[in-house]
């Protein structure tokens, strides 16, 4: 997954370099046009996260000395949450203006989610943090500061670092381990691919608003459980957010 993330980052950087060489000629006024857009979003009971799985080995008590099963067998633990509320800050930089109504940009819609759930070991677990990097194509309103459109849309592709739960002391003791100090910390960080789309419009108060849907998932995790049966899971998240522009 790290190779996939690095490949996406490299692609985004190449797009940035290419845009500096191939951007359309623009007049002196257009050259001074701002390229940074700032927005803020909120989700209420509309962000779901299924976290990465922590696998804990079983020990074979019939062996001498006692040791983990070979081939290894695991029990699995994972967390899911529907955030009570999520807050998103969107920093967007325009790489290229195709014209007044179409553009290409890089965006970092950083999201902090608020939730409480009980971890598998009985401890408390709180919140989530999403750190994405998205390549976006914009059409219509908010594609540039000079567009005359009142409606528009956006599609994006990228990758994100997910931290879930954000705060947790979750830990596990391997099953049948002969050592009391043998513990495994719960996993809570992973990288996943993400896609998003938005519908935008200008409100009666002349403010740019949008409804944004983002879906992301990581690579499948596979393991063999204690009974010897193969199992797998996919870390997954989906968020529906209302976003309004700060400086448009």
C-alpha positions in Angstrom: 0.0 0.0 0.0 2.9 2.3 0.7 4.2 1.8 -2.9 0.7 2.7 -4.2 0.6 5.9 -2.0 4.1 6.9 -3.2 3.1 6.4 -6.8 0.0 8.6 -6.4 2.1 11.3 -4.7 4.7 11.1 -7.6 1.9 11.4 -10.1 0.5 14.5 -8.4 4.0 16.1 -8.3 4.5 15.4 -12.0 1.1 17.0 -12.7 2.3 20.1 -10.8 5.5 20.3 -12.8 3.8 19.7 -16.1 1.2 22.4 -15.4 3.9 25.0 -14.8 5.3 24.3 -18.3 2.1 23.9 -20.3 -0.4 26.3 -18.7 -2.3 28.5 -21.2 -1.2 32.0 -21.8 -3.0 34.4 -19.6 -3.2 38.2 -19.5 -1.6 40.3 -16.8 -4.9 40.4 -14.8 -5.2 36.6 -14.9 -1.6 36.2 -13.7 -2.6 37.9 -10.5 -5.7 35.8 -9.9 -5.5 34.0 -6.6 -4.9 30.3 -6.8 -5.7 29.3 -3.2 -9.2 28.4 -2.2 -10.2 27.8 1.5 -13.4 26.0 2.5 -14.9 24.5 5.7 -17.2 21.5 5.9 -19.3 19.6 8.5 -20.8 16.1 8.6 -23.4 15.0 11.2 -23.8 11.3 11.6 -22.7 10.9 8.0 -19.1 9.6 8.2 -18.6 5.9 8.7 -15.2 4.3 9.3 -14.2 0.6 9.4 -10.7 0.4 10.8 -7.7 -1.7 10.1 -7.5 -5.2 11.7 -5.2 -6.1 14.5 -4.2 -9.7 14.4 -3.1 -11.4 17.6 -1.3 -14.8 17.4 -2.3 -18.0 19.2 0.2 -20.1 21.1 0.5 -23.8 20.9 0.5 -25.1 24.5 1.1 -28.7 23.4 4.6 -27.8 22.0 7.6 -27.7 24.2 8.5 -25.0 24.8 5.2 -23.2 24.3 5.4 -21.2 21.1 3.2 -19.5 18.4 1.5 -21.8 15.9 3.5 -22.5 12.8 2.1 -21.7 10.3 0.8 -18.8 12.4 -2.9 -18.5 13.4 -4.5 -15.4 14.7 -7.5 -13.9 16.4 -8.6 -10.6 14.8 -9.9 -7.4 16.3 -11.2 -4.3 14.5 -13.2 -1.2 15.2 -16.1 0.5 13.4 -17.6 3.9 14.1 -20.3 6.3 12.8 -18.9 9.7 13.8 -21.3 12.0 15.7 -19.8 15.0 13.8 -16.8 15.6 11.5 -15.2 18.9 10.7 -13.2 19.4 7.4 -10.8 22.2 6.4 -10.1 22.3 2.7 -7.0 23.9 1.4 -6.9 23.9 -2.4 -4.2 25.2 -4.8 -5.0 25.6 -8.5 -2.4 24.0 -10.8 -4.0 25.0 -14.1 -6.8 27.1 -15.4 -8.0 25.6 -18.7 -10.4 28.6 -19.0 -12.6 30.6 -16.6 -14.9 27.6 -16.0 -12.5 24.6 -15.8 -9.4 24.0 -13.7 -7.2 21.4 -12.2 -6.0 21.6 -8.6 -4.4 19.9 -5.6 -6.4 19.7 -2.4 -6.0 18.6 1.2 -9.4 18.2 2.8 -8.2 17.5 6.4 -11.0 16.0 8.5 -11.3 15.6 12.3 -14.1 13.2 13.4 -15.7 13.1 16.9 -16.9 9.8 18.3 -16.6 7.5 21.3 -16.5 3.8 21.2 -15.2 1.0 23.5 -12.1 -0.7 22.2 -11.9 -4.5 22.1 -9.8 -4.6 25.2 -12.3 -2.5 27.2 -10.5 0.8 27.0 -11.9 4.0 25.5 -11.3 5.0 21.9 -11.9 8.5 20.6 -12.2 10.3 17.2 -10.6 9.9 13.8 -8.2 12.0 11.6 -8.0 11.9 7.8 -5.0 13.5 6.0 -5.7 13.3 2.2 -4.0 14.6 -0.9 -6.4 14.8 -3.8 -6.0 15.7 -7.5 -9.3 17.5 -8.5 -11.0 18.6 -11.7 -13.4 21.5 -11.4 -16.2 22.6 -13.7 -18.4 25.7 -13.3 -18.7 27.6 -10.1 -15.5 27.9 -8.0 -13.4 26.6 -10.9 -11.8 30.0 -10.9 -12.6 33.3 -9.1 -13.8 34.9 -12.4 -16.3 32.3 -13.6 -19.8 33.5 -14.3 -21.4 30.1 -13.6 -23.8 29.6 -10.7 -23.6 25.9 -10.5 -20.8 23.3 -11.0 -19.2 20.1 -10.0 -15.9 18.5 -9.0 -14.3 15.0 -9.2 -11.2 14.0 -7.4 -8.7 11.1 -7.0 -5.9 10.6 -4.5 -4.8 8.9 -1.3 -5.2 9.6 2.4 -3.6 8.7 5.7 -6.2 7.5 8.2 -5.8 7.5 11.9 -8.6 5.7 13.7 -9.1 5.7 16.6 -7.2 9.0 17.1 -6.8 8.4 20.8 -6.7 4.8 22.2 -4.6 2.7 24.6 -5.9 -0.5 23.1 -3.6 -3.5 23.6 -3.8 -7.3 23.4 -2.2 -10.3 25.1 -1.5 -13.1 22.6 -3.8 -16.1 23.2 -2.3 -18.7 25.6 1.0 -16.8 25.8 3.2 -18.0 28.7 4.7 -14.5 29.1 2.6 -11.9 31.0 4.6 -9.1 29.4 3.8 -10.2 25.9 1.4 -7.6 24.5 0.5 -6.2 21.1 -0.7 -2.7 20.5 -3.8 -2.2 18.5 -3.2 -0.9 14.9 -4.8 2.4 14.0 -2.9 4.0 11.1 -3.1 3.0 7.4 -3.0 4.5 3.9 -5.9 4.1 1.5 -7.0 5.2 -2.0 -9.8 7.8 -2.2 -12.3 9.1 -4.7 -14.6 12.1 -4.3 -17.3 14.1 -6.1 -19.1 17.4 -5.3 -22.1 19.3 -6.6 -21.8 23.1 -6.1 -24.1 26.1 -6.3 -24.3 29.7 -5.3 -26.8 30.4 -2.4 -29.2 33.3 -2.2 -26.6 34.9 0.1 -24.0 34.7 -2.8 -22.0 32.0 -1.0 -20.5 29.0 -2.7 -21.8 25.7 -1.2 -21.4 22.1 -2.1 -22.4 18.6 -1.2 -19.3 16.3 -1.2 -19.1 12.5 -1.1 -15.8 10.8 -0.5 -15.2 7.1 -0.5 -11.9 5.4 0.4 -10.6 1.9 1.0 -7.3 0.2 1.7 -5.9 -3.1 0.6 -7.5 -6.4 1.8 -5.9 -7.9 4.9 -5.8 -11.7 4.9 -4.9 -14.1 7.7 -5.6 -17.6 9.0 -7.8 -17.8 12.2 -7.4 -20.3 15.0 -9.4 -22.9 13.3 -7.2 -22.8 10.3 -9.8 -21.0 8.1 -8.8 -18.1 5.9 -10.3 -14.7 6.6 -10.0 -11.2 5.3 -11.2 -7.6 5.8 -10.9 -4.3 4.0 -10.4 -0.9 5.8 -13.1 1.4 4.5 -14.5 4.9 5.0 -17.3 7.0 3.5 -18.2 10.6 4.3 -21.0 12.9 3.1 -20.3 16.5 3.9 -21.8 20.0 3.5 -19.0 22.4 2.5 -19.0 26.2 2.1 -16.3 28.4 0.8 -14.5 30.8 3.0 -12.8 33.1 0.5 -14.7 32.6 -2.8 
